[in-house]
Structures are given as structure tokens and as C-alpha cells.
């Protein structure tokens, strides 16, 4: 089994920096896992050019991407990059002034690029050359009343607090859906009345596999939704399955092996001014003090509610995880 894990490598003084300053370069690890043996290779490292970043301590990481055959569509906070595998040859590149805090890049059924432009609470559809075809506000407002078309948002360190903080796009048939962190839901961008409520926690991901959609929530739950009825079928508490009295970390990134087994990413928790998003640490787990578990991936058997194995990725330079991709190809 081979996995690609996307994320970033932190600066030495990361704990003293704001969230949008912590990561000095983007990183992809290749994991070759075979019968409890693991070979981890630093697959690809990348630094964004200064002209598309804030001037001081830009946070550079590979966010969530899409793997399709031998092409990886990936993003940094201000760029969309298309790589040809296995050599990570750059075959496509888009960076527009409107880009800020991008969280996910996906593909439409027609082959266009979908960009979750989190910093402006919007989603973009563009062609492979970067021409914008469609743009949507994820909260139904006029985007350009709050933001300015003449501003280069790539140079702006942050636009937080966000009203919605969209972070992942997926398609159900030909309809584009987006997860919304603040609203704890996923909505259809063509019809806001179509909604999936994820009240157990703030969602990330939105992986469609067969008849189901798999969501992670940052407080350590897996929510499985029927793609036809849009009803929640199962909720798995990874805190309970793991039987840990220590906070698991920021849960984000999931790869579905089969209907029972999954890989999940946990990123080490860092101090944050947006403390309300991790108040569950003390409340749910009853902790007065908590230690930080390292950034790692964990394999779970959901049917038997069992942790199968886990791998610490910090020794290989990865300090935050955004997406996990299962691949059968040698990278």
C-alpha cells in the first residue's frame, strides 16, 4: 500500500508565530507500507516564489489536492499547481491576485479546476489556463461588497476571521458541494437548500466513495453520509476508539481503503487566537492540561472500532497534514 501525504514543514519558532506564518515550505511524503513495515521518503519539497506570498514569514504548505491517474492537482495558500507523477514535473501553474488561504483544489466533471478560496469565503471554477469561468460566495452574499477586486490578496497575510471558512469541494453527480467550517455543514452551491448538517464538529474533507461521503471533523470524528438521501448514516468517535486521554490533534485528511478501513491525519495542535475551535479539548475529554501528540497518520478499522497502526511523520519533516492519497503507482 502506498500513500502520498500533503502538508508543510514548520519554522523553528513556529510556536511563537501566528497560524498564517508557521510553515516554511510545502512537503509531500511518500509512504510505502507493507505488513507493518514502512518506508517513508521525502517525496517533494517546494517553496512558493516571493511575488505570490506575503512579504514576512509566509506560511507555505501543500493543502488538499486531487490525484487523478498520473497527475496531482495541488494547492498552496496562493497557488494551484499540476504535477505529472512520478517525477513531480510541473505541467500547470495558476496564481491569481484573488487567491488567499486556498484549502483545496478539485476537478469538475468537465475537467475544469475548482478552487476553494477560503480567505475570501468563495469557490472558483477556472480552466487549465486560469481563466475564471464561475465564482460563488459560500454564504450567498455579493463577494465584492466585502472584498476589493483591485487588491492582491496573495500578499495579505490573513483575512480572518472568516464568515464561513470553506475548505473542501466535492461533486454529487453534476452538482458542486462545499464543506463550511463555521456553519458545520456541507452545501450545494447551486441550491443552498440542499444541505448536510455535521453538528458533531467543524468539518474538513468530503470524500465521495461509492454511495457514501466521508467527512472528518477537527475534533476527531468520522461522519459518513448517504450520498443519495443526504442523511448521516454513521458517526465514529476516534477519541473513543483510540482510548486516549491526550487530545488526538487537529483531525484533517482521510483516505478510504475499503468500507471498513481508513487512514486519517492528525496535525499537532498549536496555540491559536481562535481558541473556540479547540475548546472541546478540555470540555469533552475533561482535561485541565493536555500534551500535544505529534503530527501522524493513523489507520482505523471502523467496523471493529479499532486502531490498527500509526506513524509519526514529524521525524520526516511533516508538521501539518492536509490530505492523504492512496496510490498503487510507484512514486
PyMOL commands that set and color helices and strands:
alter all, ss='L'
color gray80, all
select helices_A, chain A and resi 14-16+19-21+50-52+118-120+143-146+153-155+238-242+275-278+280-285+314-316
alter helices_A, ss='H'
color red, helices_A
select strands_A, chain A and resi 2-10+23-34+37-46+66-68+71-76+79-84+89-94+102-107+113-117+122-126+132-137+166-172+175-180+185-188+191-197+203-209+212-217+221-226+232-237+250-256+261-267+296-301+306-312+320-327
alter strands_A, ss='S'
color yellow, strands_A
deselect
rebuild
show_as cartoon
